[in-house]
């Protein structure tokens, strides 16, 4: 195998691919220097200044003109003229009736697993006596109004309905608004509506892209304003979510193009590895997939499998474009593999290694982890029970994927008895006085039934 060094000339493309897919851009990189890992692991870069400017213009117009602007941009972007955005109950029932029975069963099975996993995440209130007479606790309260964005486009993600709507209902959110792009015929795909019906969502709007985020963030004549927006999307949706989060609404996370990293050693099945890489590459041209391994033979075998499997994929064009900025990286040791993965902080991490359980304990940065040869990433996308709305673009260093906590707030409570204030007042007084906040000090002193030192309450004003 020819070796590539990341220190090559970077004026053009710094790396040489190796045969097969590599000649089209799929790069294989052998034993890169640690100092060059960040460059090697870069995601596809999009120019954001002009993007944000375009997105903001749409947001501002919808904020000012409501439904009229939503109609304008739905016609412009989705090529659909709509008078009413709300999906009717009749449309929902018709979609459910028209859906293939086997698909219904599959969606129902996934619903049961997702419900079971997220129900187990319910918060249990515990009253803690931090010191005698001082009790503190937290109460879990659902976010009252949430908006769910379900991508459409080349692959309507009805599974995302389940991933967002089910925990929202379990959490107890009172108003749940779902927006998703209409098809050219002005309808919503039947699986999306069936998943919404199964999840108990009744407010479904035929609105996609920037205009959906704006409608939920600001509210229009048709769409209620929400307090938090959830859901993945393309670069325009991601930019819109980030812009509205500055002052108008909170969001789940920065969720952009999908990605997967696979850690594999000589024991991994190359057929499985290739399938996992392609399962993410087919999401779209802006997706990225990474294979990190310490086995040269595995690389050769995986490349061969990639060519075979890619050739028969219906979405081959999307996968090929994603592969053009993806990587296969050969390193010397398992420790280097793990260090590289934690630096990359992937949305999805698949570990196909002999000692995968031991390796898994060392994962620090990842959205969701899939262990062993028989755990495909697509299981988490659809039916195992975990959530597939995850941080991308390295945000797994600081964000969690969507879970039940994403839909709730925790309010703290405290109750202090006479005994408690007797014990705590001297502490409060000392700390408040040290910060020169004498009103804070007095709020504790005047409640303390024990006489203060010196016989009376003093304040900064009296001094």
N, C-alpha and C positions, 0 to 999 in steps of 0.2 A: 504494500500500500504506500502510495506517495504521501508524504507528510506536508501539511500546510502550516505556515507560521503566521500568526496574527500580526506580526510586526512588519509584514510586507507593505509595499507602497499603498497608501490610503487615498491617493488623489482620485483614483477610479474606484474599482471594487477591490478591497484589500485581500480577498481570499480566492483561491482557485477551487472550483468544485471538482469532484472526482467521478467521472463517468455517469452514464445513465441520466437520471433526473438531475444530477448535479450540473450537467452541461446547460440546463435550462435555468439554473440559478440556485438549485438545492445544494447548499454548501456542506462539505464535510471538513471538519477542522480538527487536526491532531495535536494534542498536547500543547494547547495555547498557554502563554505565560499568564500567571494569575493577574498581573497588573492590567492585562488586556481583556479580561473577562467582561467588564462592563460594556465595552464596545461590541464585543461579540454577541452579547445578550440583548442588544437594543431591539425594541419593538419597531414596527413600521412607524415612521414619523409623518404626521400630517401637519400641514401649515395651518396654524390656529388663528392667527390674527384676522385674516380676511374671513375665515369661517365664523368666528365669533361676531364679527361685524354684520354679516348676512343674517345670522340667527337672531341677533338682537333686534334687527329691523323688523323681522316677522313678529317677534315677541311683543315689541312696542305697539305694533299695529293691532294685534289681537287684544292687548290690554286696553287700548283706546276704543276699539270698535266692536269687540265681542264677536257674536255669531257671524256678522257680516264678513269680518276678516277671516274667520275660520272657513266660511264657504269659499271665499276667494282663493285661499291657499290650498284647500282641498281640491278645487278645480285645477289649480296650477300644478300641484305636485302629484296628486293621485289621479288626475284626469277624470274626476267624477263630479257631477253636479248634484248636490243634495239640498233639499229644503229642510228635512228633519234628520238630525243626527242620531237621535235615540232609537235603539233597536227595539221593536215592538215585542210584546209577549208572543204574538202570533209567529213572528219570525223565529223566535227562540224555540217554540214548540215544533215548528216545521223543520228546523235544523236537526232537532233531536230525533224526530221521526225518520228523517232521511238518512241518518248516519248508519253506516254498516254495523251490524250487530257485534261482530268480533272486535271492532275498534271500540265500541261502547264498553264491552267487557274489559278491554285493556285499560281504558281510561278509568273505569270504576275500580279496578285492582290498584292502579297507581294512586288513586284518590285515597283508598283505604290505608295504603302504606304511608303516604305523606301525612295523613291525618294522625296516624298512630305515632309517628316519629315526632311531630310537632306538638301534639298534646302532652307528650312526656316532658316538654320543656316548660310547662306552666310553673310560675314562680310561687314559692311557698313563703308566706309571711312569717317571720320569726321576731318575737319581741326580745330584745337584748338589754339586760340591765348592766349598763356600762360601769356604774358605781352605785352604791346603795341609794335607792330613791330616785335614780335617773334611768328612765326607760326610753329606748329608741327602737324604731322599726321602719320598714319600708312597705308601701302598698303598691301593688301593680295596677295600673290604670291604662286601659286601651286608648290609643289615639282615636279621637272621635271620627275624623274624616280623613280617609286615605284615597289616593288615586293610583291605579295600577295601569302601567303602560305595557301593552302586548305587541311586540314587533310583528309586522306583516311582511310585505316585500316578497323576496324570492322564496321564503320558507315561513309561513305563518306558524308561530310557535304557540300552539294551543296548550302545550305542556307548561308554559310559563303562567298561564291562567291558574293552574292548580298550585304552582309553587308560590304564588302571591296571594291568591284569594283564600286558600285553605287556612294558612296561619292568620290572616286578617280576621276571618270568621272565628277561629278558635280564640284569638286575643279578645274579641268582643267589640271590634270597631263598629260604630253605629251606622256610618255611611261609607259605602265602598263604591267608588266610581271606576269603571273600566273603560279605557280608550284603546282602540285598535284600528289600523287603516282599513278602509273599504276596498273591495275588489273593484275591477272595472265595471262590473254590473251593479255596483252600489250595495252589495251584500257583504256580510261577514262570513268567513268560512265556517261550515257547519261544526267541525270539531271544536272551534273556539267557543261557539255559542253553547254547545253541549257541556263543555268543561265549565263554563260560567254558570249554567243552570245547575250542574251537579255541585258546584261550590257555593251555591246560594246567592249568586250575584245577579241582581236584576237591572242595575243601571249600566248598560253597555252602550257606548257611543261610537259611531262610525267616524272616528277622527284619528289621524295618524301623525307621526313626525313632530316637527316643531310646534305645529298648531295644537296638537293634543297636550303637550307639556304646558303650553301657554294657557290653554283653556282650563286645565286643572289647577294651575298655579294662581291665576287671577280670577277665575270664574267668568262665565258668560251668561247670556239669557237662558241657555240650555244646560250648560255644564256647571255643577256646583263647585265652588272653590274648596280645595282640600288643604289639609295641614302638612301632609307628607306625600311625596311621589315615589313610587317604586317601579322598577323594571328596566331591563336592558334595552339597548338600541344602537343605531349606527352613530357615526361621529356627530351628526346634526342633533340627534336626540340627546346624546351625552353632553354636547355643548349647551343645549337648551336647559337641561336639568341643572347644570352647574351655574348658569347665569341666573335662573330664577331662584336658586338657593341662596344667592347673595343677600336678598332682602325680603323675599315673598313667601317662601315655602321651604321646608326641609326635604332632603332626598335620602334615599337609602345608601348610595355610594356612587363613586365614579365607575360606571360599568360600561366598558367599550367593547371592541372586537374580542371575540372568544379566542382562547389559547389553551394549549395543553403542553406539559412537559412530561416526558417518559424517562424514568431511570431504569436501566436494564443491564443485566450482566450476561455472562455466557449461558446461563440457564434459561434465559427468556425465550419464548416462542416468537420467532421473527414474523410469523403470520399474524399473531395477535398484536405485536408492536406496530406493524404497518397499518393494520386496521384501526388501531387507536389513533395514530397520527392522522390518518385520512378522515376519521370521524369528526375531527375538529377542523381540519383544513377545508372541508366542504361547506362550512358555515358561510364563508365569504372570502373575497380577495384580500381583505384586511386582517384576516385571522393569522395566527402564527403557531407553529408547532416546533417543539424542541425535543431531540433525543440526546440524552447524556449517557454514555456507556464507557466501560473499561475493556470492551471486547471488540477487537478488529473484525473477527469473523461475523459477529452479530451485525455489524454495519453493512458488510457485503450482502448478507442474507436479507436484511431489512430493505436495502435498496432494490434488490431483485423483486421482493414482494410488493413494494410500493408501486413499481412499474406495472406489475400484473393486476393489482387491485384497482389502481387508478384508471387503467384502460377501460374498465367496465362500469365506472361510476357515472350515473346520470348527471351529476353535478361536477364532472371532471374539470370543466373550465374554471370554476370557482376554486377547486382544490389546487389546480396547477398554479394559479396566481398566488395562493397562500403559501405554497411550497417555495415560491421564488424568494421569499424573505424568511424562510425557516432554516433550521440548522440541525446537523448531526455533529456531536462533539465527542471526541475520544479523549479521555483522561486516564491517568495512571492508576488511581486508587479510588476505593469507595469513599474515603474521606473527601477527596476532591469532588467527586460526584455530588455529595451532599452539600458541600460548601457552595458549589455552583448553583444548585437548585435553590438554596436559601437566598442567594443573591438575586436570582431571577424572580423569586416570589410568584410562582405561576397561579393562575386561576384554578386549573385542574392539574393535579400531580398523580401520575400512575407509577407505581413501584412494582416492577416485575423482576425480582431478585430472589436469590435463594434464601437470604435472611431478611426478607422484607419487613417482618415484625420488628426486628431490632433496628433496622434503618428508619422505620416510621417514627420511632421515639425521638429521632434527631431532627425531624422536620420542624422548622420554626416558622417559615413563611410560605403559606399555601392557602388557597381558598377551600379546596376539598381534595381529599387524598383517597386513592383507590389502590387497594392492596392485593397483590397476588395475580396470578395469570388469568383467573376467571372472574375478574372484577373490571369490566369495561367502564370507561367514563360515561358511556351512554346509559348505564344503569342509574347513575345519579341524575342524568338529564331527565329521566322519565319516571322511574318506577321503584327504586329501592327505598325511597322515603326521605332521603336528604334533600336539601334545597339546591337548585341549580342556579340561582341568582347570586353571583359571586363577584368578588373584586378582581378586576383585570389590570393590565398595564403596570404591574408591580405594586398595586395598592393593597395586596395581601400582607404587606409589611405592617399595615395599620388598620385595616378594615376586616370585619368578619363578613361571611356570606349572610344572606337574609335568613332570619330565624324568628322565633316567636317574640323575642325581645325587640326585634325591629319594629314591631307594631304596638309596643307598649311604652309607657313612661313609668318610672318608679318615683313615687312621692315619699319623702321621708317625714316621719312623725316623731315627736318626743313629748314625754310627760315627766315632770319633775315634782316630787312631793316636798313637803316642808323639810323632811330629813335630807332629801336630795339637794335642795338649795343651800342648806347649812353646810353640806360637804363641798359643794361646787362653787359657792359664791367667792371664797377667798382666791380660788384659781382664776375665776373670771376677772375679779378685781385687779389682781396682779398683772394679768396679761393686757387688760384694757388700759390700765394706767401706763404701762410700758409703751403702748401705742398712742398715748395722749388722747384717748377717746373716753372722756370722763362720763358722758351720758351712758355709754355702754356699761361702765363700771357701776353707775348708780342704779341701773335697771336690775342688777343683781343685788346690790347692797340693800336697797329698800325692801326687798323681799325676804331678806335674811332675818329671822326672828332673834338671832343672837346679836347683842350689841356690837357695833363695829369698834375697832381700836380707836381710842380717843373719845368715845362716847357719843359721837354724832356723825351723820352723813356729811361729807364735804364734797364740794364740786369745784370744778375749775373756775366757775363764776364767783363762788364765794371766796376762793383764794384771791 
